[in-house]
Amino acid sequence: MGKNAANAKKLGKKFRKLERKLWNYEYLLKIAEFDGATIAPENGAAARGEAMGFLSAEHHKLLTSEKAQQLVHDLNKAVAKGKISGQLADEVRVFTRDQREALVIPTDEEEAWTRLVCEADAVWHKAKAANDWESFEPYVDRIVETCKRHAGYLDSTKDPYDVMLDQNERGLTSQDFDAFCDQVRATVVPLVHAIVEHGRQPNTSFLAARVPEPLQRQISFDLIELLGIDRADTALASTEHPFSEGFAVGDARIASHIYENNLISNVYSIIHEAGHAMYELGVDPAYAYTCLAGGTSMGIHESQSRFFENTVGRSRAFMGPLLKILRRRVPAIYGSVAEDDLYRAVNIAQPSPIRIEADELTYPLHIMIRYEIERLLFAGEATAHDIPGLWANLTEKYLGIEVPSDAQGCLQDTHWSGGSFGYFPTYALGSAYDAQYVPAMVADGVDVGATCASGDLAPIRSWLEQKIWRWGRSKDAPQLIEEACGAPFNATYYCDYLAKKFGALYAL
């Protein structure tokens, strides 16, 4: 081994040691966050914020230390000279970006940010339960101002909201998303109007039948197994707002909210969150403890959850396997329900106030409500005090319904309490990405309909694992989609899918 090769190997060992140390802090932060959203007592928020603030600061110090900066500089020189290639070169590239973005945020601000969102999350839980927007309102203003300041650190030449979008989906701008919304609106709004005027709504009364929580938990595990997740790789918890988190190889956790008079809510929450979990579990194990572990963007992540929730879970073909579980667990209710009746019921298109309960057709309109409010907040044209009124006006504009309460309006989502501004657009993009996966799967020989009908989703999982999951953070969304689908992202696939599906469902 030559001197240069030996030096490159030595640099690589130092780098992997640094990555593993950083991963340990990230793991502990995820544990604390998951605990706080699931089983932690209400009065534990202050102590949790203290611990998380400390861990966040230590992580930031390590990532931005002079030693780490020098190591990254030396690694990039070795990559440029061809002494480092392959996976390690990918790690250096992604880590360099992570470090560059971290360097512009002072450590004390990073620590204060972690404490702020931890406190805000605890306040949000209480505010939603009490329908008390006023108690949460000051936190929204503080979080927005912090996000705007941090966006200025990252790139003062850009609109702060575009910086936030880029943090969630690399390269995405408000101009891009505006064009996407225009195209989707042109398809969705006429369909919604046609359904209201001419469509015949299905019978959904059986969906409101009471199913006790213990029985719903059994169904949750049935669904997890049906989708193909090893029970030894996941845990199921209860929470106010459903979510999932990937911790490590063999550890992706799901949290759901069970309503005893709305079994289908839990069914599709589990399927949605299982899509996220499968993505995390499907990342190449060689990326474990490195900066390449985990999903590459929120849009790609949401494309996995929305794919399993809608493209698979609400397909006509999947009604057989789904109904088999429901009939076995709840025979008194679902024993007499036909597959066609279940298909129509779970695909009802009808404006409603709650995003996570929204039907597939009106769902992107919910995203547009949040997007418009976020744009106003970041432009300085609105403050948190204006949000309930804006929410009511935009809900009337996009969905044609009234907002029953703040708890079912501007307090319904947890995202703003965690500082996730610029995140909501990725839900709509994720739905559109997954529509483009289907023709690519078919071209590669996967019979999507037959696979869903069989109840063995292995061919679909295998395609996603090879094309999306295994790459972790080594490829950004545009590259992943183009390589997986053979063409850049095109929202026409999504619009055509919605028009065909709901046109047929409502005989339009």
C-alpha positions as CSV (number, residue, x, y, z in Angstrom):
1,M,0.0,0.0,0.0
2,G,1.4,3.4,-1.1
3,K,1.8,6.3,1.2
4,N,-1.2,8.2,-0.3
5,A,-3.4,5.2,0.0
6,A,-2.3,4.6,3.6
7,N,-3.1,8.2,4.4
8,A,-6.5,8.0,2.8
9,K,-7.3,4.8,4.8
10,K,-6.2,6.6,8.0
11,L,-8.5,9.6,7.1
12,G,-11.4,7.2,6.4
13,K,-11.0,5.5,9.8
14,K,-11.0,8.9,11.6
15,F,-14.0,10.0,9.6
16,R,-16.0,6.8,10.4
17,K,-15.2,7.3,14.1
18,L,-16.5,10.9,14.0
19,E,-19.7,9.8,12.1
20,R,-20.4,7.1,14.7
21,K,-20.0,9.6,17.6
22,L,-22.5,12.0,15.9
23,W,-24.9,9.1,15.2
24,N,-24.9,8.3,19.0
25,Y,-26.1,11.8,19.8
26,E,-28.7,11.7,17.0
27,Y,-30.0,8.3,18.3
28,L,-30.4,9.7,21.9
29,L,-32.2,12.8,20.6
30,K,-34.6,10.6,18.6
31,I,-35.3,8.4,21.7
32,A,-36.1,11.5,23.8
33,E,-38.3,13.0,21.1
34,F,-40.2,9.7,20.6
35,D,-40.6,9.3,24.3
36,G,-42.0,12.8,24.6
37,A,-44.6,12.3,21.9
38,T,-45.8,8.9,23.3
39,I,-45.3,7.8,26.9
40,A,-43.6,10.7,28.7
41,P,-45.6,12.4,31.5
42,E,-47.0,15.8,30.8
43,N,-44.8,17.5,33.4
44,G,-41.6,16.0,32.1
45,A,-41.3,18.4,29.2
46,A,-38.9,20.9,30.9
47,A,-36.4,18.1,32.0
48,R,-36.6,16.6,28.5
49,G,-35.9,20.0,26.9
50,E,-32.9,20.4,29.2
51,A,-31.4,17.0,28.1
52,M,-32.2,17.5,24.5
53,G,-30.8,21.0,24.4
54,F,-27.5,19.6,25.9
55,L,-27.3,16.7,23.4
56,S,-28.1,19.0,20.5
57,A,-25.4,21.4,21.6
58,E,-22.8,18.6,22.0
59,H,-23.7,17.2,18.6
60,H,-23.3,20.7,17.0
61,K,-19.9,21.3,18.7
62,L,-18.6,18.0,17.5
63,L,-19.9,18.4,13.9
64,T,-18.4,22.0,13.6
65,S,-15.2,21.6,15.6
66,E,-11.9,22.7,14.1
67,K,-10.7,19.1,14.1
68,A,-13.9,18.0,12.2
69,Q,-13.5,20.9,9.7
70,Q,-9.8,20.0,9.1
71,L,-10.7,16.3,8.6
72,V,-13.4,17.1,6.1
73,H,-11.0,19.4,4.2
74,D,-8.4,16.6,4.0
75,L,-11.0,14.1,3.0
76,N,-12.3,16.3,0.1
77,K,-8.7,16.7,-1.1
78,A,-8.3,12.9,-1.1
79,V,-11.6,12.6,-3.0
80,A,-10.4,15.2,-5.6
81,K,-7.2,13.2,-6.1
82,G,-9.1,10.0,-6.6
83,K,-7.7,8.4,-3.4
84,I,-11.2,8.0,-1.9
85,S,-14.1,6.8,-4.0
86,G,-17.4,4.7,-3.7
87,Q,-19.5,4.9,-0.6
88,L,-16.9,6.8,1.4
89,A,-16.8,9.5,-1.2
90,D,-20.6,9.7,-1.0
91,E,-20.3,10.1,2.8
92,V,-17.8,12.8,2.4
93,R,-20.0,14.7,0.0
94,V,-23.1,14.5,2.1
95,F,-21.3,15.2,5.4
96,T,-19.6,18.2,3.9
97,R,-23.0,19.7,3.1
98,D,-24.3,18.9,6.6
99,Q,-21.2,20.5,8.2
100,R,-21.3,23.6,6.0
101,E,-25.0,24.2,6.9
102,A,-24.3,23.6,10.6
103,L,-21.4,26.0,10.7
104,V,-23.5,29.0,10.0
105,I,-25.7,28.3,13.1
106,P,-24.0,29.3,16.4
107,T,-24.0,26.4,18.9
108,D,-25.9,28.4,21.5
109,E,-28.7,29.1,19.0
110,E,-28.8,25.4,18.1
111,E,-29.3,24.5,21.7
112,A,-31.9,27.3,22.2
113,W,-33.8,26.0,19.2
114,T,-34.0,22.5,20.5
115,R,-35.3,23.7,23.8
116,L,-37.8,26.0,22.1
117,V,-39.4,23.3,20.0
118,C,-39.4,20.8,22.9
119,E,-41.3,23.3,25.0
120,A,-43.6,24.3,22.0
121,D,-44.5,20.6,21.4
122,A,-45.6,20.2,25.0
123,V,-47.7,23.4,24.8
124,W,-49.2,22.3,21.5
125,H,-50.4,19.0,23.0
126,K,-52.2,20.9,25.8
127,A,-53.5,23.6,23.5
128,K,-55.1,21.1,21.1
129,A,-56.8,19.2,23.9
130,A,-58.2,22.5,25.3
131,N,-59.0,24.1,21.9
132,D,-56.7,26.9,23.0
133,W,-54.9,28.6,20.1
134,E,-53.9,31.6,22.2
135,S,-51.6,29.6,24.5
136,F,-49.8,28.2,21.4
137,E,-49.8,31.4,19.4
138,P,-46.6,33.0,20.9
139,Y,-44.6,29.9,20.1
140,V,-45.5,30.0,16.4
141,D,-44.2,33.6,16.2
142,R,-41.0,32.7,18.0
143,I,-40.4,29.6,15.8
144,V,-41.1,31.5,12.6
145,E,-38.7,34.3,13.6
146,T,-36.0,31.7,14.5
147,C,-36.5,29.9,11.2
148,K,-36.2,33.2,9.2
149,R,-33.0,34.1,11.1
150,H,-31.5,30.7,10.5
151,A,-32.5,30.8,6.8
152,G,-30.6,34.1,6.5
153,Y,-27.6,32.4,8.0
154,L,-27.9,29.6,5.4
155,D,-28.4,31.9,2.4
156,S,-29.2,35.6,2.8
157,T,-29.7,36.0,-1.0
158,K,-32.8,33.8,-1.0
159,D,-36.3,34.2,0.1
160,P,-36.3,32.6,3.6
161,Y,-39.2,30.4,2.8
162,D,-37.3,29.0,-0.2
163,V,-34.5,28.1,2.1
164,M,-36.9,26.2,4.3
165,L,-38.3,24.4,1.3
166,D,-34.8,23.4,0.2
167,Q,-34.1,22.0,3.7
168,N,-36.9,19.6,3.3
169,E,-36.6,18.9,-0.5
170,R,-33.3,19.9,-2.1
171,G,-33.8,22.3,-5.0
172,L,-37.5,23.0,-4.3
173,T,-38.6,26.6,-4.6
174,S,-41.9,28.3,-4.0
175,Q,-42.0,29.0,-7.7
176,D,-41.8,25.3,-8.4
177,F,-44.4,24.5,-5.9
178,D,-46.7,27.2,-7.2
179,A,-46.6,25.7,-10.6
180,F,-47.2,22.2,-9.1
181,C,-50.3,23.6,-7.2
182,D,-51.6,25.3,-10.4
183,Q,-51.5,22.0,-12.2
184,V,-53.0,19.9,-9.4
185,R,-55.8,22.5,-8.8
186,A,-56.7,22.4,-12.5
187,T,-57.4,18.7,-12.0
188,V,-58.8,18.4,-8.5
189,V,-61.1,21.4,-8.2
190,P,-63.3,20.4,-11.2
191,L,-63.4,16.8,-10.0
192,V,-64.5,17.9,-6.6
193,H,-67.2,20.1,-8.0
194,A,-68.4,17.4,-10.4
195,I,-68.7,14.9,-7.5
196,V,-70.7,17.4,-5.4
197,E,-73.0,18.1,-8.2
198,H,-73.4,14.7,-10.0
199,G,-71.7,12.0,-7.9
200,R,-73.5,9.4,-5.8
201,Q,-71.8,9.0,-2.4
202,P,-71.3,5.5,-1.1
203,N,-72.6,4.0,2.1
204,T,-69.9,4.5,4.8
205,S,-72.1,3.9,7.9
206,F,-70.2,0.7,8.8
207,L,-66.9,2.6,9.1
208,A,-68.3,4.4,12.2
209,A,-69.0,1.1,14.1
210,R,-67.3,0.9,17.4
211,V,-64.1,-1.2,17.5
212,P,-62.4,-1.3,21.0
213,E,-58.8,-0.1,21.3
214,P,-57.3,-3.5,22.1
215,L,-58.9,-5.0,19.0
216,Q,-57.6,-2.1,16.9
217,R,-54.1,-2.7,18.2
218,Q,-54.4,-6.4,17.1
219,I,-55.5,-5.2,13.6
220,S,-52.5,-2.7,13.6
221,F,-50.1,-5.6,14.1
222,D,-51.9,-7.6,11.4
223,L,-51.4,-4.8,9.0
224,I,-47.8,-4.3,9.8
225,E,-47.2,-8.0,9.1
226,L,-49.3,-7.9,5.9
227,L,-47.2,-5.0,4.6
228,G,-44.1,-7.1,5.2
229,I,-42.5,-5.6,8.3
230,D,-40.8,-8.0,10.7
231,R,-42.4,-7.5,14.1
232,A,-38.9,-7.7,15.6
233,D,-37.9,-4.6,13.7
234,T,-40.7,-2.3,15.0
235,A,-42.7,-1.2,18.0
236,L,-46.1,0.3,18.1
237,A,-47.0,3.3,20.4
238,S,-49.9,5.6,21.0
239,T,-49.7,9.4,20.3
240,E,-51.8,12.4,19.6
241,H,-50.6,12.9,16.1
242,P,-49.5,9.7,14.2
243,F,-45.8,9.5,13.1
244,S,-42.9,7.1,12.7
245,E,-39.2,7.3,13.3
246,G,-36.2,5.4,12.0
247,F,-33.7,4.8,14.8
248,A,-31.2,2.2,13.4
249,V,-30.9,-0.9,11.4
250,G,-33.7,-3.2,12.7
251,D,-35.4,-0.4,14.6
252,A,-38.2,1.8,13.1
253,R,-41.1,2.7,15.4
254,I,-44.7,3.6,14.6
255,A,-47.0,5.7,16.7
256,S,-50.7,6.0,16.0
257,H,-53.9,7.5,17.5
258,I,-56.8,5.1,17.9
259,Y,-60.4,6.3,17.8
260,E,-62.8,3.6,18.8
261,N,-65.6,4.8,16.5
262,N,-63.2,5.2,13.5
263,L,-61.3,2.0,12.8
264,I,-60.4,3.1,9.3
265,S,-58.5,6.1,10.6
266,N,-56.2,3.8,12.5
267,V,-56.0,1.4,9.6
268,Y,-54.7,4.0,7.2
269,S,-52.5,5.7,9.8
270,I,-50.7,2.4,10.3
271,I,-50.3,1.8,6.6
272,H,-49.0,5.3,6.1
273,E,-46.5,5.2,8.9
274,A,-45.5,1.7,7.9
275,G,-44.4,3.1,4.5
276,H,-42.1,5.5,6.4
277,A,-40.8,2.6,8.5
278,M,-40.1,0.3,5.5
279,Y,-38.1,3.1,3.9
280,E,-35.9,3.4,7.0
281,L,-35.5,-0.3,7.4
282,G,-34.7,-0.8,3.7
283,V,-31.6,1.5,3.7
284,D,-28.4,-0.3,2.8
285,P,-27.1,-1.8,6.1
286,A,-23.6,-0.6,4.9
287,Y,-24.8,2.9,5.7
288,A,-25.4,2.2,9.3
289,Y,-23.9,4.8,11.7
290,T,-22.9,7.0,8.8
291,C,-24.4,10.3,7.5
292,L,-26.0,8.3,4.6
293,A,-28.4,6.4,6.9
294,G,-32.1,7.4,6.8
295,G,-34.3,8.9,4.1
296,T,-32.9,11.4,1.6
297,S,-35.8,14.0,1.7
298,M,-39.2,14.5,3.2
299,G,-40.8,14.3,-0.3
300,I,-39.3,10.9,-1.0
301,H,-40.2,9.8,2.6
302,E,-43.8,10.9,2.0
303,S,-43.9,9.2,-1.3
304,Q,-43.3,5.9,0.5
305,S,-46.0,6.5,3.1
306,R,-48.5,7.9,0.6
307,F,-47.7,5.0,-1.9
308,F,-48.6,2.4,0.6
309,E,-51.6,4.3,2.1
310,N,-53.2,5.1,-1.3
311,T,-51.7,3.4,-4.3
312,V,-51.7,0.1,-2.4
313,G,-53.9,0.5,0.6
314,R,-56.9,2.1,-1.2
315,S,-56.6,0.2,-4.4
316,R,-59.5,-2.1,-5.4
317,A,-57.0,-5.0,-5.6
318,F,-56.0,-4.6,-1.9
319,M,-59.6,-4.8,-0.6
320,G,-59.4,-8.6,-0.5
321,P,-56.4,-8.9,1.8
322,L,-57.6,-5.9,3.9
323,L,-61.1,-7.3,4.3
324,K,-59.7,-10.7,5.2
325,I,-58.1,-9.1,8.3
326,L,-61.2,-7.0,9.2
327,R,-63.5,-10.0,8.8
328,R,-61.4,-12.1,11.0
329,R,-61.0,-9.5,13.8
330,V,-64.4,-7.8,13.5
331,P,-66.8,-10.3,11.9
332,A,-69.9,-8.8,13.3
333,I,-69.3,-5.6,11.4
334,Y,-67.2,-6.6,8.4
335,G,-68.4,-10.1,7.8
336,S,-71.2,-8.8,5.5
337,V,-69.2,-6.0,3.9
338,A,-68.4,-6.7,0.2
339,E,-65.0,-5.8,-1.3
340,D,-66.6,-3.3,-3.7
341,D,-68.5,-1.6,-0.8
342,L,-65.3,-1.3,1.2
343,Y,-63.4,0.1,-1.8
344,R,-66.1,2.8,-2.4
345,A,-66.2,3.7,1.3
346,V,-62.5,4.1,1.8
347,N,-62.3,6.2,-1.3
348,I,-65.1,8.6,-0.6
349,A,-64.3,12.1,-2.0
350,Q,-65.9,14.6,0.3
351,P,-64.3,17.8,1.8
352,S,-63.6,17.5,5.5
353,P,-61.6,19.6,8.0
354,I,-58.9,17.1,9.1
355,R,-55.9,16.7,6.9
356,I,-54.8,13.2,8.0
357,E,-58.4,12.0,7.6
358,A,-58.9,13.6,4.2
359,D,-59.7,11.6,1.1
360,E,-57.1,11.1,-1.5
361,L,-58.6,13.6,-3.9
362,T,-59.1,16.6,-1.6
363,Y,-55.9,16.0,0.3
364,P,-53.6,18.3,-1.7
365,L,-56.1,21.1,-1.1
366,H,-55.3,20.8,2.7
367,I,-51.6,21.2,1.8
368,M,-52.3,24.4,-0.1
369,I,-54.1,25.9,2.9
370,R,-51.0,25.4,5.0
371,Y,-48.6,26.5,2.3
372,E,-50.4,29.8,1.7
373,I,-50.3,30.5,5.5
374,E,-46.6,29.7,5.8
375,R,-45.8,32.0,2.8
376,L,-47.6,34.8,4.5
377,L,-45.9,34.2,7.8
378,F,-42.4,34.2,6.2
379,A,-43.2,37.2,4.1
380,G,-44.1,39.2,7.2
381,E,-47.6,39.7,5.9
382,A,-49.2,37.7,8.8
383,T,-48.5,36.7,12.4
384,A,-49.6,33.8,14.5
385,H,-52.6,35.9,15.7
386,D,-53.9,35.9,12.1
387,I,-53.8,32.2,11.6
388,P,-57.2,31.1,12.8
389,G,-58.9,33.7,10.5
390,L,-56.7,32.8,7.6
391,W,-57.4,29.1,8.2
392,A,-61.1,29.7,8.1
393,N,-61.0,31.7,5.0
394,L,-58.7,29.3,3.1
395,T,-60.7,26.3,4.2
396,E,-63.8,27.9,2.8
397,K,-61.9,28.8,-0.4
398,Y,-60.4,25.4,-1.0
399,L,-62.8,23.0,0.6
400,G,-66.0,24.9,0.8
401,I,-66.6,24.0,4.5
402,E,-66.4,25.8,7.8
403,V,-63.8,25.1,10.4
404,P,-65.5,23.5,13.5
405,S,-62.9,24.6,16.0
406,D,-59.2,25.5,16.3
407,A,-58.5,22.0,17.5
408,Q,-59.9,20.8,14.2
409,G,-58.3,23.6,12.3
410,C,-55.0,25.4,12.9
411,L,-54.2,23.2,16.0
412,Q,-54.7,19.9,14.3
413,D,-51.2,19.3,13.1
414,T,-48.1,18.9,15.2
415,H,-45.6,20.1,12.6
416,W,-45.3,23.8,13.5
417,S,-44.6,23.0,17.1
418,G,-41.5,21.2,15.9
419,G,-40.4,24.0,13.6
420,S,-41.3,22.0,10.4
421,F,-42.0,25.0,8.2
422,G,-41.6,24.1,4.5
423,Y,-42.5,20.5,5.3
424,F,-46.2,20.4,4.3
425,P,-45.5,20.8,0.5
426,T,-43.6,17.5,0.6
427,Y,-46.8,15.7,1.5
428,A,-48.3,16.7,-1.8
429,L,-45.1,16.1,-3.7
430,G,-44.8,12.7,-2.2
431,S,-48.3,11.8,-3.5
432,A,-47.3,12.9,-6.9
433,Y,-43.9,11.1,-6.8
434,D,-45.6,7.8,-6.0
435,A,-48.0,8.1,-9.0
436,Q,-44.9,8.1,-11.2
437,Y,-43.5,4.9,-9.6
438,V,-46.4,2.7,-10.8
439,P,-45.7,2.9,-14.6
440,A,-42.0,2.4,-13.9
441,M,-42.8,-0.7,-11.8
442,V,-45.0,-2.1,-14.5
443,A,-42.2,-1.4,-17.1
444,D,-39.9,-3.5,-14.9
445,G,-42.3,-6.4,-14.8
446,V,-44.1,-5.8,-11.5
447,D,-47.9,-6.4,-11.8
448,V,-49.0,-3.9,-9.2
449,G,-52.6,-4.9,-9.2
450,A,-52.0,-8.6,-9.0
451,T,-49.4,-8.1,-6.2
452,C,-51.8,-6.1,-4.1
453,A,-54.6,-8.7,-4.6
454,S,-52.3,-11.5,-3.6
455,G,-51.5,-10.0,-0.2
456,D,-47.9,-10.7,-0.8
457,L,-46.3,-7.3,-1.5
458,A,-42.7,-8.6,-1.9
459,P,-42.4,-7.6,-5.6
460,I,-43.4,-4.0,-4.8
461,R,-41.1,-3.9,-1.7
462,S,-38.3,-5.3,-3.8
463,W,-38.6,-2.7,-6.5
464,L,-38.8,0.2,-4.0
465,E,-35.8,-1.3,-2.0
466,Q,-33.7,-1.4,-5.1
467,K,-34.8,1.9,-6.6
468,I,-35.4,4.1,-3.6
469,W,-34.8,2.6,-0.1
470,R,-31.3,1.2,-0.3
471,W,-29.7,4.5,-1.4
472,G,-30.4,6.3,1.9
473,R,-29.1,9.9,1.7
474,S,-26.5,9.1,-1.0
475,K,-28.8,10.5,-3.7
476,D,-31.1,13.5,-3.7
477,A,-34.7,13.3,-4.8
478,P,-34.4,14.5,-8.4
479,Q,-31.7,11.9,-9.1
480,L,-33.5,9.1,-7.4
481,I,-36.8,9.7,-9.3
482,E,-35.1,10.1,-12.7
483,E,-33.1,6.9,-12.2
484,A,-36.0,4.9,-10.8
485,C,-38.6,6.1,-13.3
486,G,-36.5,6.8,-16.3
487,A,-37.5,10.5,-16.5
488,P,-37.6,13.6,-14.3
489,F,-40.5,14.2,-12.0
490,N,-43.7,15.1,-13.9
491,A,-46.9,15.9,-12.0
492,T,-49.0,14.9,-15.0
493,Y,-48.8,11.2,-13.8
494,Y,-50.5,12.3,-10.5
495,C,-53.2,14.4,-12.1
496,D,-54.0,11.6,-14.7
497,Y,-54.1,9.1,-11.8
498,L,-56.6,11.2,-9.8
499,A,-58.8,11.9,-12.8
500,K,-58.9,8.3,-13.9
501,K,-59.6,6.9,-10.4
502,F,-62.2,9.3,-9.2
503,G,-63.8,9.7,-12.6
504,A,-64.4,5.9,-12.5
505,L,-65.5,5.8,-8.9
506,Y,-68.1,8.5,-9.4
507,A,-69.0,7.6,-13.0
508,L,-68.1,11.1,-14.2
